[in-house]
Amino acid sequence: MSKQAVFNVYRGSQEGGDFQEFTVPVEEGMVVLDAMHYVQGFLCPDLAVRWNCKAAKCGSCSAEINGKPGLMCKTRIDDLPIESPVSVQPIKSFPIIKDLVTDVSWNFEMNKKITPFTPDNEDVSSWRYYQEDVDRVQEFRKCIECFLCQDVCHVIRNHEQKPKFVGPRFMVRLASLEMHPMDRVDRLPFIKEEAGIGLCNITKCCTEVCPEDIHITDNAIIPLKERVVDEYYDPVVGLLRGIGILPKRNKKKP
């Protein structure tokens, strides 16, 4: 190993903390998680780091590296300007447990509010739908719940309405259910009210940090916004329903 990099790693808890400097030998191909493992193994054995697969599929090692949210196992040190110290700190939208580990349980509480997939017919062998319907929801299945999109979301990070907004990760889940041709649950009232879709102002920052390259804004949030607007705010639809030409709203159709 011929090169070294300096890492300023956040150490602390909910009570407070500060950055601590560590010098790590680096070689080609190393990622930031490798550097944190070196720190744990040789310099600071009590450094708290959450990780599991080291293959960018478990979503556990989320952090902010030089101020940008990303997966430590996917961020190559070769791509960082190691001429100056590299900062590594926990994602900021959730409470710190210790060092780089945060309490993301709020996300799981939001998830419980969403009605799960409920098909028209439990007999899977009888399901028939077009390939385009499969393709439309397949992208959303790639989510690894790293919660980087939740971290950069301005509503979750800064807005006083956070309890009324589920965040981009769960807009993706809602889209996967709302657009599924076999699902029969009407979730538009939930999306409009409890999920708080009106609070999103389409900055696309969630899409930019997604390690799975899910088009969160274009393919999930905007289509859900359009459905809510069509259903609740289109004056023509409201008029036709009022005079009985259109039926009262029921389960959506894809």
Buried (B, 14 or more C-beta within 10 A) or exposed (E): EEEEBEBBBBBBEEEEBEBBEBEBEBEEEBBBBBBBBBBBEEBBEEBBBBBEEBEBBBBBBBBBBBEEBBBBBBBEBEEBEBEEBBBBBBBBBBEBBBBBBBEBEBBEEBBEEBEEEBBEEEEEEEEEEEEEBEEBBEBBEEBBBBBBBBBBBBBBBEBEEBEBBBBBBBBBBBBBBBBBBBBEBBBBEBBBEBBBBBBBEEEEBBBBBBBBEBBBBEBBBBBBBEBBEEBEEEEEBEEEBEEEEEEEEEEBEB
